Amino acid sequence: MTPLILLTLVLLWQCVLVGYTYTLAGHAADEAVRAATAADRGARDAACQEAGFADLPGAWTGEVRCGTGGGMVTADVKLEVPVLFPGSIGFPFTVDGHAGAVEEEGRD
């Protein structure tokens, strides 16, 4: 019975890590797009990248992409899901976070 209980706990822990990674990706995308809309157009990508990675724990790796078009600023964050322990190996799939905001007027 003990191995079954341990296996159940490991699977539950992995589900928690997947859910936490979704939360981190969404938050990072929100922060990235918020910083990008407040920045000048020339500094928008740098501000977006910096804000997207600012609040991420060091154990989570991924990428942040920002774009502008149609009066909108968007940010897409892709994070790797760690296997059992953050900072160790990751699953071969990523978790995506997406956010968008209206481009502010008067920013050059």
N, C-alpha and C positions, 0 to 999 in steps of 0.2 A: 504494500500500500504506500510506503514511503516514496518509492520512485515515481509513482503516479502523482502524488502530491507535489513533489519537486518539479516534475515536468509541467504540471498545471501552473505552478508559480512562475516558472521560466517563461511560459507562453503568455501569461498575464503581464509580466514585466515587459516583454517585447511589445505587446499591444500598447502599453503605456508609452514606451519610447516612440512608437509610430505616431500616436496621438500628440505627444509633446512636439515632435518634429513638425507636424501640421500646424500646430499653434505657433511655433517659432517662425515658420515660413510665412504665415499670414501676417504676423507682427512685423517681420523684417520688410515685407513688401509695403505695408502701410507706412512705416517710417521712411522707407526709401522714396516713395512717391510724395510724401509730405515735404521732405527736404528738397526734392527736385523741383516741385512747384514754387517753392520759395526762393530758389536760386536763379541767378541770371542764366540765360540760355547757354552761354559759353562755359559756365561752370556746372551745368545741370548734371552731366554724367558723373563727374567726380563727387558731387554732393550726394547723388543717388547711391553710388557705390559705397561711400563712407557710411552713410546712415543705414544702409541695408545690412552691413556687417557689424555695426557698432554694438548692438545689443545681443548678438549671437554668442552663446558660449563657445569657447575655443575648440571644444570637441566636435562641433558640427561644421562640416565643410560643404561648400556649394558655390553657386554663382548668382549674381544679381545682374539683371539686364533692364535697362530703362529705355523708353522710347517716347517720342512726341509725335502726334499727328491728329488732325481733325479737331484741334482745340483741346485735346486730352493729353495728359502725361500718364504713362503707365509704367509699372514696375513688375517684373516677374522674378521670383526667387525660386531656385531649385536647390534643395538640400538633400544630402545623403542620409539615409536612416541607419544609425549604428546598430550593430548586432550585439545585444546584451549589455555592452558597456560603452558609453560614449567615449570616443577617442580611439576605439578599436576599429576593426574592419567594418565596412558598411555593406548593406545590401546592394545588389546591382540595379536597383531602381531608385528614383528620386521622388521627393515630395514637392509639389508645386504650390507656391503662393502667388496670388495676383492681386494687384490693387491699381486703381486709377483715380485721377482727380482732374478737374477742369484746370486748364492752363490759366495762370493769372495774367491779367492785362498789364501792359506797360513793362514787361520784363524783356530786356534785350540781351 
